[in-house]
Amino acid sequence: MSARKVRRARPSELPTLLDLATAFYAEGGFTTPVSELRDNLFVLLDSENARVAIACGPDDEIAGFAITTLSFGLEDGCVAELEDLFVRPTNRRSGIAGALIDDSAEWAASHGCRTLELVVASNGNDVADLLGYYARRGFVDEGRRLLSRSLRRS
């Protein structure tokens, strides 16, 4: 997979990104409504603190995407999180995911980040292979746990 095939997504590609995100969330067992995914993608595509990158396969069709966001904290300063990474099943094992990860890391470093983090959500699935894949890509399990509190009003 050539790095030149990874680039920032364009707003006009929102429908294709939404299709991919919907497939990704269904595969991963997430329950976020499609309307929320669409609204959030719309914001992310225009955000200076986010990179929505796409990778194209040999046929120039969008084969996968990665969403990386920035935050700033006391412990590490500027930190990037690779929030979403998805490659179409027909394009897997072709280097696309690695190219998207490398693009996220380069973008994060260009914004002054010293760390690129990601969260692996099992949602009841076996993620051992996924953890091994990320370890081979340089990610280290620091033993931290992600806790969340819903702020939605019922």
Backbone torsions as a table, in degrees:
resi	resn	phi	psi	omega
1	MET	NA	122.3	-179.5
2	SER	-82.1	137.6	179.4
3	ALA	-61.8	-25.7	-179.9
4	ARG	-67.2	-12.9	178.8
5	LYS	-85.5	-6.2	177.6
6	VAL	-101.1	131.5	-179.8
7	ARG	-154.2	169.0	176.3
8	ARG	-66.8	136.4	177.7
9	ALA	-71.0	148.4	177.5
10	ARG	-98.5	149.4	177.7
11	PRO	-54.6	-32.4	-180.0
12	SER	-66.7	-13.9	-179.9
13	GLU	-92.9	7.3	-179.7
14	LEU	-53.1	-45.6	-179.3
15	PRO	-59.1	-42.0	179.0
16	THR	-68.7	-41.7	177.0
17	LEU	-60.6	-40.8	179.4
18	LEU	-63.8	-41.5	176.7
19	ASP	-59.9	-45.2	179.5
20	LEU	-65.6	-43.9	-180.0
21	ALA	-63.2	-39.8	178.5
22	THR	-62.9	-43.4	178.1
23	ALA	-64.3	-42.8	179.3
24	PHE	-60.2	-49.3	-177.4
25	TYR	-67.0	-36.2	176.6
26	ALA	-65.4	-43.9	179.6
27	GLU	-62.5	-37.5	-177.4
28	GLY	-86.1	-4.2	179.0
29	GLY	80.7	18.1	177.2
30	PHE	-81.3	151.7	-175.6
31	THR	-115.0	14.9	179.9
32	THR	-61.4	126.7	179.5
33	PRO	-61.7	147.0	-179.3
34	VAL	-56.9	-36.6	-179.8
35	SER	-62.8	-37.0	177.0
36	GLU	-70.5	-40.7	176.8
37	LEU	-58.9	-44.3	179.3
38	ARG	-61.4	-49.3	-179.2
39	ASP	-61.1	-41.8	-178.9
40	ASN	-69.8	-39.7	176.0
41	LEU	-61.2	-40.7	179.7
42	PHE	-58.0	-44.9	179.3
43	VAL	-67.7	-45.4	-177.9
44	LEU	-62.1	-38.1	-179.8
45	LEU	-61.6	-24.7	-176.5
46	ASP	-105.2	-1.5	-174.3
47	SER	-84.0	137.7	173.8
48	GLU	-75.2	-18.6	-178.3
49	ASN	-99.1	17.2	178.8
50	ALA	-142.2	149.3	172.6
51	ARG	-124.7	120.2	171.3
52	VAL	-104.3	107.7	-177.6
53	ALA	-107.5	147.0	175.2
54	ILE	-122.9	155.3	173.6
55	ALA	-125.8	137.7	179.7
56	CYS	-104.2	144.8	176.3
57	GLY	-82.6	-173.6	-177.7
58	PRO	-59.1	-25.9	-179.3
59	ASP	-91.5	8.6	-177.9
60	ASP	67.5	9.9	173.1
61	GLU	-79.3	145.6	177.6
62	ILE	-64.2	118.3	-174.9
63	ALA	-102.2	-17.4	-179.3
64	GLY	-173.4	169.7	179.8
65	PHE	-146.8	159.2	173.9
66	ALA	-138.6	140.2	176.1
67	ILE	-120.7	122.4	-179.5
68	THR	-123.9	135.4	-180.0
69	THR	-125.9	159.5	-180.0
70	LEU	-107.5	146.6	169.3
71	SER	-144.4	170.0	-179.2
72	PHE	-135.7	131.3	-179.6
73	GLY	-141.3	171.2	-177.5
74	LEU	-66.2	-42.8	-173.7
75	GLU	-66.8	-48.4	-172.1
76	ASP	-121.6	1.9	-175.9
77	GLY	70.2	-130.6	-178.3
78	CYS	-75.7	124.7	179.6
79	VAL	-129.0	140.0	174.8
80	ALA	-108.2	144.7	174.6
81	GLU	-120.9	124.4	171.7
82	LEU	-80.2	96.4	-170.1
83	GLU	-81.3	-36.7	-177.4
84	ASP	-140.7	137.3	176.6
85	LEU	-144.9	120.8	-178.2
86	PHE	-144.2	136.8	174.4
87	VAL	-126.9	134.8	177.4
88	ARG	-53.0	140.2	179.8
89	PRO	-53.0	-36.1	-178.9
90	THR	-71.7	-13.8	-178.9
91	ASN	-110.0	5.6	-178.5
92	ARG	-72.2	158.1	-179.6
93	ARG	63.4	31.9	178.7
94	SER	-121.6	4.7	179.5
95	GLY	94.2	-1.4	-177.5
96	ILE	-66.4	-45.2	-179.9
97	ALA	-60.7	-43.2	178.5
98	GLY	-61.5	-40.7	178.2
99	ALA	-64.9	-39.0	178.2
100	LEU	-67.7	-39.6	177.1
101	ILE	-63.3	-45.6	178.9
102	ASP	-61.0	-39.8	177.9
103	ASP	-63.2	-43.0	178.3
104	SER	-61.5	-43.0	-179.7
105	ALA	-64.6	-43.3	179.4
106	GLU	-64.4	-42.4	179.1
107	TRP	-63.3	-44.4	-179.7
108	ALA	-61.7	-46.0	179.6
109	ALA	-62.0	-37.3	-180.0
110	SER	-68.2	-15.5	176.7
111	HIS	-102.6	14.2	175.3
112	GLY	86.3	9.1	179.8
113	CYS	-78.0	142.7	175.5
114	ARG	-101.5	-10.3	-175.0
115	THR	-139.1	140.3	169.7
116	LEU	-117.5	118.2	-177.8
117	GLU	-109.1	161.4	169.9
118	LEU	-150.6	158.2	178.5
119	VAL	-115.7	130.7	174.6
120	VAL	-103.0	115.5	-179.9
121	ALA	-102.8	116.8	-175.9
122	SER	-75.4	-35.1	-177.8
123	ASN	44.1	39.9	177.9
124	GLY	85.4	0.5	-179.5
125	ASN	-98.5	155.9	174.7
126	ASP	-76.9	118.9	-176.4
127	VAL	-112.1	15.1	-177.9
128	ALA	-58.5	-43.9	179.3
129	ASP	-63.7	-39.6	179.7
130	LEU	-64.8	-42.8	177.8
131	LEU	-62.9	-40.1	177.3
132	GLY	-64.5	-41.0	178.5
133	TYR	-60.2	-48.5	-179.5
134	TYR	-65.5	-35.9	176.9
135	ALA	-62.0	-40.6	177.9
136	ARG	-67.7	-19.7	178.5
137	ARG	-93.5	6.9	173.8
138	GLY	99.2	2.6	178.5
139	PHE	-83.4	142.4	-177.6
140	VAL	-120.1	132.3	175.6
141	ASP	-77.9	111.3	-178.0
142	GLU	-87.5	2.5	177.5
143	GLY	77.4	7.6	178.6
144	ARG	-79.7	158.1	176.6
145	ARG	-119.9	140.3	177.4
146	LEU	-93.1	120.3	176.1
147	LEU	-112.6	143.1	179.1
148	SER	-134.5	154.4	178.0
149	ARG	-131.1	122.2	179.9
150	SER	-67.5	135.3	176.8
151	LEU	-111.1	12.1	179.3
152	ARG	-77.8	139.1	177.0
153	ARG	-90.5	134.1	-179.8
154	SER	-81.2	NA	NA
